[in-house]
Amino acid sequence: MSVFGSPLRRSAALSVVMTAVVAIVFFFPIYFMLVSAFKSEPEIISQRFSFLPLDFQGLGQFQRAAEIAPLGTYLFNSSLVAAINVGVTLLFSALAGYGFAKFTFPGRTALFLFVISTMMIPTQILVVPLFVEIKLLGWVNSYQGLIVPGMMNAFGVFMMRQYVYDIPDEIIEAARADGAGEIRIFFFIVLPLLTPALASLAIIIFIWSWGNFLWPLVAVTREELAVLATGITSYTQPYQRQPMWGAAMAVATIATLPLLVLFVFFQRYLVKGLTAAAVKG
């Protein structure tokens, strides 16, 4: 009897094959980037592809990347923007989620619907209005203009509201009966209960902020304010110099590594946070 004789086994085998094909398609660009970071320039641009470097460069492309452009500055700016965006977004999202879930005030439902409806607006549509705003504020080519627009996230508010909604009202009422104020209740009772949700949201915001390309490209033009996502273009602009594809691949590898580490070690927190937010409330 054939191993794939039954319809159930054939379906399972087909699912495995399709999953493997999709995984290869998605993984190949990452593999190409990693391998190219250790290849020589002629080997990268040659029409003959090799799965392993024929002319192994070691860390030569990484050193070249640091010599051509201020790679350390790009790393610092990306880390600074991501850290501030994560911290402020977590605080504001938790506060807003607590307010929407546990307080009753006129227009609460309408305001919450308005907030989550902004998630349906493509980011590209908001670029021009945001740029006009930061220009009026004098924030073009500044850290404020780079960071402030990403300090609030509608998805974070929605996610925190779903989690806070499931916190028993009895816990909060008991704290109020003991004389605790709203600020104390939030920071010492509600916030610790939101730790799993905050961890999931922190990963999501970090991934978004670290890889954000469009807004840094529009908001800053000075090289000392560039982030990794936009700094890669310094290695591929032919009007300045011969494109350095090896150095660009090395920088892309550096930019990708934190995201890969987050995904590998914190994948279950990310998936758990997203699925829980979808079914709560």
Secondary structure, 3 states (H helix, E strand, C coil): CCCCCCHHHHHHHHHHHHHHHHHHHHHHHHHHHHHHCCCCHHHHHCCCCCCCCCCCCCCHHHHHHHHHCCHHHHHHHHHHHHHHHHHHHHHHHHHHHHHHHHCCCCCHHHHHHHHHHHHHCCHHHHHHHHHHHHHHCCCCCCHHHHHHHHCCCHHHHHHHHHHHHCCCHHHHHHHHHCCCCHHHHHHHHHHHHCHHHHHHHHHHHHHHHHHCCHHHHHHCCCHHHCCHHHHHHHHCCCCCCCCCHHHHHHHHHHHHHHHHHHHHHHHHHHHHHHHHHHHCC
